[in-house]
Amino acid sequence: MKKKSIIIAVVLIIVLLAGAFAAWKFLGPKAQEGGKTLTVNVHHLSGESRSFTVKTSAEFLRGALEPEGIISGSEGPYGLWIDTVDGEKADDSLQQWWGYDINGEMAMYGADEQTVADGDVIDFTLYEGY
């Protein structure tokens, strides 16, 4: 009887995990194929801001901005950890980090998974303090 309950619980967990994955796959961000024009605004800690216009056919943010030299960083468990934007590197010892918004909304994905669409406006801001 106890063994049967454990088997049912394991099967139920597998079904729930498969359902969660399917929901993420179908309801998650969708990539737009073809040429796109993006506006990238960079807000430095000094208060200086700089804008770039990027033409790309990349589906994801990293593929659009890394080849242009706008972003760089290191590989982490979730893809690219952006630590440098427009030549300014975040200083871990000062608890600095780069965050970004897409069309005025805080990004919910890393640069490897964040899709881009024609006309997107990406705002990078260097923050201090965790």
C-alpha positions as CSV (number, residue, x, y, z in Angstrom):
1,M,0.0,0.0,0.0
2,K,2.8,2.4,0.9
3,K,4.8,1.5,-2.2
4,K,1.7,2.2,-4.4
5,S,1.3,5.7,-2.8
6,I,5.0,6.5,-3.5
7,I,4.6,5.5,-7.1
8,I,1.5,7.6,-7.5
9,A,3.3,10.6,-6.0
10,V,6.3,10.2,-8.3
11,V,4.1,9.9,-11.4
12,L,2.1,13.0,-10.2
13,I,5.3,15.0,-9.8
14,I,6.6,14.0,-13.3
15,V,3.2,15.0,-14.8
16,L,3.3,18.4,-13.0
17,L,6.9,19.1,-14.1
18,A,6.1,18.1,-17.7
19,G,3.1,20.5,-17.6
20,A,5.2,23.3,-16.2
21,F,7.8,22.9,-19.0
22,A,5.1,22.8,-21.7
23,A,3.5,26.0,-20.3
24,W,6.9,27.7,-20.3
25,K,7.6,26.5,-23.8
26,F,4.3,27.7,-25.3
27,L,3.6,30.8,-23.1
28,G,7.2,32.0,-22.8
29,P,8.9,34.7,-24.9
30,K,8.6,34.2,-28.7
31,A,11.4,35.2,-31.0
32,Q,10.7,37.4,-34.0
33,E,12.6,36.3,-37.1
34,G,14.0,38.8,-39.7
35,G,15.5,42.2,-39.6
36,K,14.9,44.5,-36.6
37,T,15.9,47.9,-35.5
38,L,16.5,48.3,-31.8
39,T,17.1,51.4,-29.7
40,V,19.6,50.9,-26.9
41,N,19.9,53.5,-24.2
42,V,22.7,53.2,-21.6
43,H,22.5,55.1,-18.3
44,H,25.8,55.3,-16.6
45,L,26.3,55.8,-12.9
46,S,27.8,59.2,-13.6
47,G,24.4,60.4,-14.9
48,E,25.7,60.3,-18.5
49,S,23.4,58.6,-21.0
50,R,24.2,57.3,-24.5
51,S,22.0,55.9,-27.2
52,F,22.6,53.3,-30.0
53,T,20.6,52.2,-32.9
54,V,21.2,48.5,-33.7
55,K,20.0,46.7,-36.8
56,T,20.0,43.0,-36.3
57,S,18.4,39.7,-37.4
58,A,19.2,38.1,-34.1
59,E,16.4,36.6,-32.2
60,F,17.8,37.2,-28.7
61,L,19.3,40.2,-26.9
62,R,22.8,38.7,-26.5
63,G,23.0,38.0,-30.2
64,A,21.9,41.5,-31.1
65,L,24.2,43.5,-28.7
66,E,27.3,41.4,-28.0
67,P,28.6,41.4,-31.6
68,E,28.2,45.2,-31.6
69,G,30.4,45.5,-28.5
70,I,27.6,47.1,-26.5
71,I,27.5,44.4,-23.8
72,S,30.0,41.8,-22.5
73,G,30.4,39.7,-19.5
74,S,31.1,36.1,-18.3
75,E,29.3,32.8,-18.8
76,G,27.2,31.8,-15.8
77,P,24.8,29.0,-15.1
78,Y,22.0,31.0,-16.8
79,G,24.0,32.3,-19.8
80,L,25.8,35.6,-20.1
81,W,26.2,37.6,-16.9
82,I,26.4,41.2,-18.2
83,D,29.0,43.1,-16.3
84,T,30.1,45.6,-18.9
85,V,27.8,47.9,-21.0
86,D,29.2,50.6,-23.3
87,G,32.6,50.1,-21.9
88,E,31.6,50.6,-18.2
89,K,32.3,47.6,-16.0
90,A,30.2,47.0,-12.9
91,D,32.4,46.8,-9.7
92,D,31.4,43.9,-7.5
93,S,33.2,45.4,-4.5
94,L,30.8,48.4,-4.7
95,Q,27.8,46.1,-5.3
96,Q,27.3,47.5,-8.8
97,W,25.2,45.6,-11.4
98,W,23.6,46.3,-14.8
99,G,19.9,45.9,-15.1
100,Y,17.8,46.4,-18.2
101,D,14.2,47.2,-19.2
102,I,12.5,46.3,-22.5
103,N,10.0,48.9,-23.6
104,G,9.7,50.3,-20.1
105,E,9.2,47.0,-18.4
106,M,11.9,45.3,-16.2
107,A,13.3,42.4,-18.1
108,M,12.3,39.0,-16.8
109,Y,14.9,36.9,-18.7
110,G,18.7,36.9,-19.1
111,A,20.3,38.2,-22.3
112,D,20.4,34.6,-23.8
113,E,16.7,34.1,-23.4
114,Q,15.3,37.7,-23.9
115,T,13.8,37.9,-27.3
116,V,13.9,41.1,-29.3
117,A,11.4,42.6,-31.8
118,D,11.5,45.4,-34.3
119,G,11.2,48.7,-32.5
120,D,12.1,47.5,-29.1
121,V,13.7,50.1,-26.8
122,I,16.2,48.6,-24.3
123,D,17.4,50.7,-21.4
124,F,20.5,49.6,-19.5
125,T,21.1,51.2,-16.1
126,L,24.1,50.7,-13.8
127,Y,22.8,50.3,-10.2
128,E,24.7,50.4,-7.0
129,G,23.6,48.3,-4.0
130,Y,22.0,44.9,-3.9
